Amino acid sequence: MASGWSHTEQSKALSRRAPKAPFVASPPNFPVMYAYIYSISAGCPPHLLSHRSITVALVIMESGRRAAAGRNQMLLLPPPIQRFKYSKRVMLKSILDREDEGLAIVGHRVAVGGWVNSRKERAEADDASSPTRPAQADDEVLVQYVPFLRPISSLPGALAAATSKDKHTIVYLLINDGSCITNLQLVMDSSMSVPGQVVTVGNSILVEGVLRRTWTGTKRVVELIVEKLLHVGAVDLKTYPLAKPQTSLPFLRDHLHLRPRFITIGSVARIRSSLTCACHAFFNDLGMIHVHMPIITSVATGSQSQRFQVTTLLDTSDQGHVDLEAFKAAVQEKRSRIKELRRGRNNKEALTAAKEDLEKSKELVRVLEERQKTATVYVGDVKLSEDFFGRAVYLSTSAGLHLESYACGLSGVYTIGPVFQADESRSAKKLAEMWMVEVELAFAELEDVMNCAEDLLRSLCYSLLATAGNDLKFAATNIDGDCIKRLQSITSRPFDRITYSNALHILNQVKDRSFLTQAVWGADLSEEHERYLADDYFENPVIVYEFPQEIKPFYARGNANGITVGVLARGSQKEERLDVIRKRIEEVGLPQEQFDWYMDLRKHGSVKRSGFSLEFEKMVMMATGITDAEDAIPFPRARGDAKL
């Protein structure tokens, strides 16, 4: 038997003779320290462990403790202010979204930019008191631009009595650059405006100045004392739609290009961005691969009336040709004729007749312009062989089938992209173009994909609560008071799971309310059914599974079942058997030749696989409380509405 001390005995010896160092917060070189302590004592029995070796060990541990304490002390210091990497300005988020709300960086000189949301002004004397700010090395520069701070320059760091009693106007601007929900107040002298232009609501502005502490009611906040006006973007207040103090979301849908400046739309956009990042983070942590899927496809799924066909062969000959510009030119000629008659002052009857003729021509131009906006484009007999792609192609209604092909080579894949559906309804929750998170997992069955969908939804809610606090607080105050509680509820307990049969039983037992559509066997659950189950009956997200064969898509496995997760996500286990999928394609009347490639996935190395999709706009609506899908997407597309 080999002599000497085992590793266990050596460790016990050290623990008996050498006291442990106090715990400190994860010093990165601690493993190295303990390894060194172990090496100087290795092979030594306890009674031979020298006082010197113990002393050296304790010195090293004490040194590590002090170093860690120093690092911890450094962590207590407020983070430095950071300039945006690709601009000379500082994002307002880095000032206002700090834990100290910017108070720890009072006295810093920064350049900020944004759009003006409000303007107020006040006349003050030159000797008006102002909060003390730290002395700056270049106070004289400050004096050049802000006359009301001249008393500060005479005695840096303190207030002094002024000799001048002249009045001047102080302008207070609230600006926002879109990086956060909070506005920053700028304080500047009215003399700093660009010649001939007043800085007001709607202007873009870039300024440089010094942050100082001020009060809003009983709360301390920061504001910026403007020293230099670097840029002002003009605005036409007569036509600027956001100049009105009360602007509604329906009104803003007619101004999609400007509505990102509106505080509610900006907040929803940031929450949507956070959800997108959280999706990528969730799948990246699982080692899954993001794949870009096509928007144009030759795969015709769903009914013909629900697909957008793409073609370059349009026949507009049946519309006839009207030269609108010629009519507009005639109107200008008639206006010139009226001016001549007015100068003559002789023929009043001719002038009256010319005016009447002008009004008729203007009305005709107006009618022609309206017809042109709503003109019908007729599609004649299209020869697909002459079309751009040489065959019928459509905007994709789902990326799921294409995504399956990558799952059969890369195992776990997902995509985030637009899908299109020609839905005739004008429901507040129906869009013609919507964004979808779609997931496909190889070697996975129905329960696996149910678990994945639940984990994704819970992860998205966790992430929002952790990263979008200020925007969620705004949503809770101004949109839906329950939005934060709803997110917290989703993360607090597992989802409920019931079969389709049990769901029908619950819905048919409801006596205190009526549904627009009856819940009957063989019919899909409507959105109001799903909302009742989740919001009223379970008061929790619910997964419904074991749907009947007749309402499942052709690619769903015969003896497995589709799932629905509330109104947010839907999925199924895919049919991997070649003979079954071929029969299903024939039963639903789809052209076999369009799906030869899809059946190839069953011929060559078929594998069990499952997938689901998450409607992104509905996730945004659930998180924020927004009730109309057109406000949950940057540029909504719906029936009769495709602005920009």
Secondary structure, DSSP 8 states (H G I E B T S, - for coil): ---S--HHHHHHHHHHHS------S--TTHHHHHHHHHHHHTT--GGG--HHHHHHHHHHHHHHHHHHHHHHHHHHS-------TTSSS--THHHHSSTTTTGGGTT-EEEEEEEEEEEEEEEEETT---------TTHHHHHHH-GGGHHHHHSTTS----S---EEEEEEEEEE-SSSS--EEEEEEGGGS-TT----TT-EEEEEEEEEEEEETTEEEEEEEEEEEEEEE---TTT-GGGSSS--HHHHTT-TTTGGGSHHHHHHHHHHHHHHHHHHHHHHHTT-EE----SEES---S-GGG--EE-S----GGG----HHHHHHHHHHHHHHHHHHHHH-S-HHHHHHHHHHHHHHHHHHHHHHHHHHT---------GGGSSSSS-EEE-S-SHHHHHHHHHHHSEEEEEEEEE-------TT--SEEEEEEEEEET--HHHHHHHHHHHHHHHHHHHHHH-HHHHHHHHHHT-TTHHHHHHHHHHS--EEEEHHHHHHHHHT--S---SS---TTS---HHHHHIIIIIISSS-EEEE---GGGS-TTB-SSS--EEETTTEEEEEB---HHHHHHHHHHTT--GGGGHHHHHHHHTT---EEEEEEEHHHHHHHHH----GGGSSSS--BTTB---
